[in-house]
């Protein structure tokens, strides 16, 4: 839903040429969402682990 709203805003601001790029990025984010979530979870766990020790 958020990606759809972003694509609409991009189209309104930058035109049809930029929508292709925006849709491509949206598809990539969708395909790599599990990997992105894993990396973010690992970084947050590491940040809180380090922060808890100090």
Order of alpha helices (4+ residues) and beta strands (2+ residues): alpha-alpha-alpha
